[in-house]
Amino acid sequence: YYQKPLSLALIAGSLYIFFAGLGAFLQSILQSLNSFRGVLYKEIIFQVSRVIFAPIATLLSLKYLLGDEKTIALIIIMFSLSYFLSSVFLYFYSRREIVYLKEKRQTLSKKERKILWKFILIVSVTIFSGVFFGYMDMIILGRFVPSEFIGYYSAAFNLVSSASVLITFSVALFPIFSRMKRKNLEQFFKKSVRASFIISVLSALFVLLFSNYIISIIFGQDYLPASGILRIFSLLLISVPLTGVYSSYFTSIGKPGIVTKALIVSTIANIILNIAFITYLVKYSNLWASYGAATAAIISGWLYLLILIFSKR
């Protein structure tokens, strides 16, 4: 399908999935308890180890003249090791911090179990749809363009994803929303949306105006073709943070099904738009195909947000 050297990388990815998933599980428990210090320490360990391991992987690949396939697999193994170290730290930290592990065990009623499994099922479908929504554009694009254009696209997408995490309050808002009474929740929700919107618009304008400089400073001159893709993605800096706030709101009031339905609709739209835009624009150039994939992500992302807004009303 891809005609790209991914086989060994996918095998190495099994370690990545396991350790990253373990860390994410423990992190979500701490976040639900408003315990963010451990998450901060875990992130420091992960980022520092990644900065150390990435050059090691590069040096090893150069020393032993590894091919593309082995090099990619080695890099993913190194990233997996970073997740392993941070997850081990989080495991021992959580054993001390998770207070309800010391509580006396209680049995859920049949009704409570039914509600719980329904909630887990809906959230699982949401996460699964989110994976498709977040990566379907690159999966489809990878079929039609050479590897370097996937690199340009990934560079722009990762920059916007990182920036949106910095300006998104949804991770911190969910445990706060969950503890509030409905009247206070509505007031706090409006303030959260207002604050998120202002910061998001300013961030999007900054990226739109200075995308060339951002790409050049972070990735170098060779990645300048990604600046156009980054300009298109700047609109995600408005929709993604607001979507996070709305998703946290619906989940906290026990209605994650609304989020799931919105995400499924927007994911289907994302797939259709990607196929249509990429197959049409690739006739002109590989870069234009990348622009098409980015545009499809913008349209479907805003569709997702609009569905949540109208559902809230």
N, C-alpha and C positions, 0 to 999 in steps of 0.2 A: 504493500500500500504506500509506504513512504519512500522506499528505496534509500533509507538512511540508516546509519550504524547505531541501532538502538537495542539490539537483543540483549547484550551483556548489561547495558544500563538498566533495562527493565528488571533483570534478575537482581542487580544490586539495589534496585528500588524497593524490593521486598523488605530489606533491612530499614530503609528510609521510612517506609510506611509504618512499620512496627514501632520504632523508637519515637518518631514524630507523633504518632497517635497516642502513645503512652504519655508523653509530655503534655499533649493537648488535653487529655482526660484529667490529669492531675491539676493542670492549670485551671480548668473550668470549675473544679471543686473549690479551689482557693478563691476564685473570683466570686463564686456564689456566696462566700463567707465575707466578702469585702476585704480579703487578705491579699493585697497586691505587692507586698514587700518581697515575698518569695518568688512571685512572677518576675519582678524586676531582677533579682539575683540570677534567676534561671536564664533570663534573656541576656544578661551580661556574660554569663558562662558560655552560652550558645554563640554569641557574636564574637567574643574574643577567640574561642576555639576555632570558629570558622575562618577567622582572619589568619590564624596560624596554619590550619590544615590545608587551606586552598593553595598557598604557595608551595607547600610540601608536595601536594598532588601534581602541581605544574612541574616542579623540579624532577620528580620521579619519572613523569611522562617524557621529559626531555632527555634524562639520563639514559633511560632504557629504550628510547625511540619507540614508544608505544603508539599504536595506530589510534585513529579517531574513536573507534568503538571501545577500546580498553581505557583510553583517557577519560571518556565520559563516564564509564563505569567507576573508575577510580575516584573521580570527583564526587560522585554520588555517595560512594562508600565513606569518603571523608566527611561529607555533610551528615551522613547517618551517624558517624562517630560523634560529631558535635551534638546532635540530638540525644545520643546515648548518655553523654556526660551530663548534659543539662537535665535530662529526665531522671537520672540517678540522684542528682542533688534534690530535685523536686520531690522525689519519693520519700527521702528521709526527712525533708523539711515538712511535707504534708502530714507525716505520721505524728509530728509534734503539734501541728497547727489545727488539724481537723478535730474539733472538740467532740463532735457527735460520735466519733469512734469509741469514746469512753462511756457513752450512754448505754443504758440497758437496752438490749435488743427487743424490738416490738414487732408483732405480726400485723400486716395490713389486712383489712377486711376484704371480702370478695369485691365489693363495690370500688374500694380504693385501688385494688390491683387492676381492675378493668379500666379505670380512669388513667392510671399510670401507664399501662401498656398502650392505650390509645394515644396518649401524649407522646410516648417514645416512638411509636410508629410514624406519627405525623412529622415529628422533628427529624427522624431518620430520612424520610422521603424528602424533606426540605433540604437536608444536607446533601443527599445524593443528587438532587436536582441542581443544587448550588455548584457542585463539582462540574457537572455538565455545562452549566451556565458560565462558569469562570474559565473553562479551558476548551470549550467546543470550537471557538474561533481558531485557536492555534492548531487543534487537531485537523480541522478541515483545511486550513491554510497550508499545513505541512504537506498535503497531497499535491499541491499545485506549484509551489515555489521552492527554490533552492534553500539550503540551510541558513545562509547568511541573512536572508530576509526574515526567517523565523527569529534570528538573533536580534535584528532591528526591532521587530514587533515585540519580542519578549522584554527587551531593554526598556522600551517605552511603557509597556504594561506594568512591569515590575516597579518602575519609578512611581507611577500613578498609584499602584496598589500600596506601596510603602507610605506615600504621602497621605492617602486616604485613611490609613490606619492611625496616623498621627492626629488627624483632625476628626476622627470618628469617636463618639462617646458611648457607642452602643454596648461595648464590653462592660464598662463601668455602670451604665444606666440600668441594665437588666436586673441586677440584684437590688438596686434602689427602687425601681418600678414595682418589683414583686412585693415589697414590704409596705407600699403606700395604700391608703384608702383611696377610693375611686375619685373623690372630689380633689384631693391633693395631687393625685396622679395626673389628672387632666391639666391642672395648672402647671405642674412641673414639666409635663410633656410639651406644652406650648412653648415654655421658656427654652427647653432643650432644642426644639426644632428651630426656633429663632436664632439661637446662638450658633447652632451647627450650620445654618444657611449662610449667615454672615461670614463665618470663617471659611466656608467652602467656596463662596463666590470670590473672595479675595485670593484664595489659593489657586483657583482656576484661572483667574486673570494673570497672576504671576507666572504660571506655567505657560499660558498662551503667549505671553509677551517675551519670555526669556527661554523658550524651549531649546533654541540653538546653543545658548551658553550652558544650559543645564546638561545637555547631552555631551557637549565638548569637554566640560570639566570632569564629569563622572566617568564617561566611557572613552573619550578621545575623539579625534577628528574622523577616524574610520567609521564611526557610528552616526555621523551627521544625517544620513538618510532617515534615521529614526526620529528626527526632530519634527517632521511633518506628522508622523503617527502620534507623537506625544501631544502635539497641538490638538488633534482630534480627541485624544483621550482626556484632555483637560476638563471636558464636560463631565467626565465621570467623577471628578472631585466635588461636584455639586450633588449628583444623584446618589452616589454610594454612601456618604455619611448620613444623608437624610433617610435613605432606605434602612440603614442600620438602626436609626432611632425608631422608625415605625415598626420594624420587625421586633425590636425589643419590647415595644409597647404591647403589640398583639400577643406575643409569647407570654409576657408577664401577667396578662389578664386571662390566660388560659385559652386563647384562641389562635394557636399556631397554624390551624388549618387554613386561615385566611392567607398567611404568608406562603404556605405550601402551594395553594392554588395559583397565587400571583406568580410565584417562581416557576411553576410548571408552564403556565401560559407564556411567560417571557422567555423561557428556555426553548420552547417550540418555535417561537418567533425568531429567536437568535439563530437557531439551526437553519431555518428557511431563508432568512436574510443573508446569512453567511454563504450558503450555497449559491444563492442568486447573485450577490455582489461579486464574490470571488471568481466564479466561473465566467461572468461577463467582463470584469475588469482585467483579468489575467491576460486577455487578448491584447491589451495595450502595453502592460508592463507588470513585472513582479511587484514593484513598489505600489502601483495602483491597486493591485489585488490586496496588498497589506492595508491600504487605505480603506478598501471595501470591508475587510474584516473588522477594522476599528470602528467604522461607521455602523456596522451591524451591532457591535457591542454597545455603542452609545444608544441606538434606538431601542434595543431590547432592555437595556438598563433603565432608561427613562420610562419605558412601558411598565416595568416592574414597580417603579416608584409611584407612577400615576394610579395604578390599580390599588396600591396600599392607601394612597391619599383618599381616593373615592370610597374605599371600604371603610376607612375611619369616619368619614362624613356620614 
